[in-house]
């Protein structure tokens, strides 16, 4: 897959990131994720928006195998110290979940240590030999520093 002129203009900022570049953007464009129905609705909305903006396809249904983490409503409520902070916590959880997808797709190490609720996608996760911290059969891991 090669980026066309439209995609080069649309993702110009992504292409300028040396660690991402054209090959990383191509991988993002080739990835489809499905937001888990058990995820907190606003966290899923935020994650979906960020993923779509990065070029990842967000599908309503279908087979997907790329693991992503997203908090459930109960987890968001438990982490928010006050009820008025629940929406903020959900937005943060959605943002972090989207970032973990991007990091996993392009082969950057992931930072999350504890699994929340799974989101999944159709692209096989990079092997641990490629330096990815997300595997299709296990929770994300962090590489030793």
N, C-alpha and C positions, 0 to 999 in steps of 0.2 A: 504494500500500500504506500502510495506517495501522496504527500499533501498537495492539494491544488492551490491556486492563487487565493481563492476565497478563504480557505482554512489558514493559509499563511498570514493573511491579514487579520483574521479573527483571533488567532492564537499567537500573535506576534510577541506578546509579553512572555508567553510560555517558551517560545522558541529562543528567546534571548537568555534564558536560564541555562547556563552551560550544562548543568547536571541533568536537565530534562531534554532540551533540544528537540529536533525533529523526530528522532526515533522514540523518545518518551511520549511525545504528543501522539504519534501514530498508535502506540500501545493504548493510550487513554481512549482514543477514538475507536479502537477495536474492542473495547470492554463494555459489557452490559451488566448492570447490577439490578437486583430486585430488592426493594426495601421490605424488610420483614414486617408482616402484619402485626406482630407483637410489639413493635417499636413504639416509643412515645410519638404521637402524631406530629407535634411541632418539631421534634428532633429529626424525624424522618423527612419532613418538609424542607428543613434547612439543609440536611445532608443531600437531598435530591437536587436542590437548587445549586449548591456548590459543585456537585458531581456533573450536572448538566453543563454548567459553565466551563468546566474543565474539559469537556468533550466526551465524557462517559455517558452512555445511554442508560437511562433509568426506565426499566420496564415494569409494567403492572403485574405481569405474570410470565411464566416460562421457566425453562431449565437454566439454572445458574450455579456455578461452582466456586466462584471467587469469594472467600469469606471476608466479611467486614463486620465491625462491631458497632452496635447502636443500643442505647439504653432503653429499657422498658419504662412504662409510666411509673411503676413502683420504684424503680431505681432512681428516676429523676426526682420523685417526691422525697425519697429518703435523703438524697444529696442536697436538696434545697433546704436551707436553714429556716426559711420562712415561706409561706405559701405564695407571697408576691414575687418571690425569686424563682419560682418553678419554671416560668417561661424563659427566663434568662439561662437557667441551668439546662433546659432542653435545647436552646439555641447553641450553647457551648458544646453540648454532647453531639448535636448534629454536625457542627463544624468540625469537631475532632474526628468523628466517624468518617466524614468525607476526606479529610486529610489522610487518614490511615489507608483509605482505598487508593488514593493517588500514590502514596508512598509505596504501597504494596505492588501496584501495577507497574511502576517504573523501576522497581527493584531497590528502593531506598529502604533502610532498616525502619521498622516500625517502633513506636515508643510505648504503646499501650501494653500493660502487663497483665491486667485482669480482663477476662472476657465479660462482655455485657450480654446483649442479645444479638444473634447473628443477622447480618444482611448478607446476601450472597450474589455472585455474578457469574458470567459465563466463561471467563478466561481462567485457564489453569494458573494457579499461583506460581510465582517464580520458585525455583528450587532453592534450598538453603545454601547451595554452592554459589548461587548468584547473589547472595547477601541479603535476601529478603527475610523479613521477620514474620511473614504471614504465610501459613501453609493451609492447604485445603482440608487437612485432616486434624488440625489442632489449633488451639488458641494462639494468637500472635506471641512471638517471643522477642526479647530484645537481645541484640548481639552484645557480647562483652566489649568493653571499651579498652 
